[in-house]
C-alpha cells in the first residue's frame, strides 16, 4: 500500500431489499426508508438508503480491499444524491496518507446514476497477521 494507490472499485446493486434491510438492521424506522407511498407523500420519488447503511457499505468496501487484518479506526462520510432502488452505487477509493504503523487514510467516493451519493475519509490500520504456533493443542501467539 502506498499514498496515491487507487483501490479497485466495488459495484453495489441498490435494491429495495438492501434499502429496507439496512434501515431495519440499523433500527432506522423512518418511513422514507421502507414505505414508497409515504416517501412519495414527503416529496421523494421512492424509498432511499439511510446514512447508516451507506456507512456500513463504505466500511465493508475498505475492509474487503485491505483484508482480514484491517481495523477501521474512523469513518467520516457525507451524503449527496440519494440511493434509490434500481440504481447501482460504485465505491472507489484512494490512499491519501500512510503511517509507519500501518494506518492509512483513504478518500472514498460513491457514485450512482444521479451523481455522488457519498464522499468521505476512512482511517484504517492494517497489521501483518501474527504467526501462530501450536503448543499442547492450544494456539500460541494468536492476536
Backbone torsions as a table, in degrees:
resi	resn	phi	psi	omega
1	UNK	NA	139.1	178.8
2	UNK	-148.7	157.8	178.6
3	UNK	-61.1	134.1	-178.4
4	UNK	94.7	-13.2	179.6
5	UNK	-65.1	133.4	177.9
6	UNK	-96.1	135.9	177.4
7	UNK	-84.7	146.4	176.5
8	UNK	-59.4	137.8	-178.9
9	UNK	-70.2	160.9	176.9
10	UNK	-129.2	122.9	175.5
11	UNK	-95.2	130.3	179.9
12	UNK	-123.9	120.3	175.2
13	UNK	-70.9	124.5	179.9
14	UNK	-90.2	95.2	-178.9
15	UNK	-98.3	160.8	175.6
16	UNK	-60.1	-39.5	179.6
17	UNK	-63.1	-44.2	178.4
18	UNK	-60.1	-43.4	-178.8
19	UNK	-63.8	-49.9	-177.7
20	UNK	-67.1	-45.7	-178.9
21	UNK	-62.7	-40.8	178.4
22	UNK	-63.3	-41.3	178.5
23	UNK	-65.1	-45.9	-179.9
24	UNK	-65.3	-42.2	-179.2
25	UNK	-62.5	-31.0	-179.8
26	UNK	-96.7	10.9	178.2
27	UNK	57.9	35.2	176.6
28	UNK	-101.5	99.0	-174.2
29	UNK	-96.3	17.7	176.7
30	UNK	-60.2	130.5	-174.4
31	UNK	-60.4	-24.8	-179.4
32	UNK	-67.5	-9.6	179.5
33	UNK	-102.6	-1.3	-179.8
34	UNK	-147.7	-13.3	-176.8
35	UNK	-121.4	103.1	-175.2
36	UNK	-60.8	-40.2	-178.8
37	UNK	-63.5	-46.4	179.2
38	UNK	-68.5	-33.8	176.2
39	UNK	-62.5	-42.3	178.3
40	UNK	-64.9	-39.5	177.7
41	UNK	-59.7	-27.7	-179.3
42	UNK	-94.2	7.9	173.3
43	UNK	100.4	1.6	178.9
44	UNK	-97.8	143.9	178.9
45	UNK	-69.5	-16.3	-178.0
46	UNK	-169.0	179.6	172.4
47	UNK	-64.6	160.8	178.7
48	UNK	-144.9	157.1	-176.1
49	UNK	-66.8	140.9	176.7
50	UNK	-86.5	165.1	-175.6
51	UNK	-66.6	-31.9	-178.6
52	UNK	-68.2	-35.3	175.6
53	UNK	-66.6	-45.1	177.4
54	UNK	-59.1	-44.4	179.6
55	UNK	-58.2	-44.5	178.2
56	UNK	-64.1	-39.5	178.9
57	UNK	-67.8	-36.5	175.9
58	UNK	-63.9	-45.1	177.8
59	UNK	-61.0	-43.3	177.4
60	UNK	-60.4	-44.0	-179.4
61	UNK	-56.6	-47.8	-177.1
62	UNK	-68.6	-46.8	-178.3
63	UNK	-67.8	-34.4	175.9
64	UNK	-63.6	-35.2	-177.6
65	UNK	-77.5	-30.8	-176.5
66	UNK	-98.1	-10.6	173.9
67	UNK	97.8	177.7	-172.3
68	UNK	-67.7	-16.4	178.7
69	UNK	-91.3	3.2	-179.7
70	UNK	-74.9	134.4	177.4
71	UNK	-124.5	120.5	177.4
72	UNK	-70.4	131.3	178.1
73	UNK	-104.7	-34.7	-178.7
74	UNK	-158.9	136.8	173.5
75	UNK	-128.6	117.3	-179.7
76	UNK	-126.4	110.2	-176.0
77	UNK	-126.2	161.4	175.4
78	UNK	-134.7	133.2	180.0
79	UNK	-88.0	151.1	175.8
80	UNK	-127.6	-113.6	-179.2
81	UNK	-64.1	135.8	-178.7
82	UNK	-64.2	152.8	171.1
83	UNK	-96.3	109.5	178.5
84	UNK	-102.1	156.1	177.6
85	UNK	-57.6	142.8	178.1
86	UNK	93.7	-9.3	179.4
87	UNK	-94.3	176.4	174.8
88	UNK	-127.8	131.6	174.0
89	UNK	-101.7	133.4	176.7
90	UNK	-113.7	116.3	177.2
91	UNK	-93.2	137.9	175.0
92	UNK	-140.2	159.4	-177.3
93	UNK	-153.1	157.3	178.3
94	UNK	-136.6	132.9	176.1
95	UNK	-70.9	122.6	-177.4
96	UNK	-109.5	-16.9	178.1
97	UNK	-155.4	151.2	-179.0
98	UNK	-146.2	128.4	179.0
99	UNK	-102.1	161.7	-180.0
100	UNK	-63.6	-25.2	-177.7
101	UNK	-84.1	7.0	179.9
102	UNK	90.1	8.6	177.2
103	UNK	-87.2	131.1	-179.6
104	UNK	-125.4	151.0	170.0
105	UNK	-108.9	133.3	-177.4
106	UNK	-123.6	127.4	173.6
107	UNK	-84.1	129.8	-174.6
108	UNK	-118.4	140.7	171.6
109	UNK	-135.8	134.6	174.2
110	UNK	-123.6	120.4	-178.4
111	UNK	-112.7	155.6	174.0
112	UNK	-138.6	-170.4	-177.7
113	UNK	-63.9	-17.6	179.6
114	UNK	-95.7	-14.2	-177.8
115	UNK	137.1	-141.3	-179.6
116	UNK	-85.6	116.9	176.4
117	UNK	-82.3	-41.8	-175.9
118	UNK	-144.4	142.7	170.6
119	UNK	-134.4	153.7	178.0
120	UNK	170.1	-170.9	179.8
121	UNK	-133.4	139.8	178.2
122	UNK	-124.2	132.6	173.4
123	UNK	-104.5	127.6	-175.9
124	UNK	-136.9	141.4	174.4
125	UNK	-111.4	132.2	179.6
126	UNK	-119.1	117.4	178.5
127	UNK	-104.1	144.7	173.3
128	UNK	-65.1	138.6	179.9
129	UNK	-60.1	137.3	178.0
130	UNK	-72.1	145.4	175.9
131	UNK	-76.5	144.4	-177.8
132	UNK	-122.7	130.7	175.2
133	UNK	-120.5	151.4	-179.9
134	UNK	-99.5	126.1	176.2
135	UNK	-134.1	119.1	178.9
136	UNK	61.2	27.7	177.2
137	UNK	85.8	-5.0	-179.9
138	UNK	-114.9	136.8	177.8
139	UNK	-64.1	139.5	176.8
140	UNK	-118.9	136.3	176.2
141	UNK	87.3	6.9	179.1
142	UNK	-75.0	140.6	179.5
143	UNK	-86.8	NA	NA
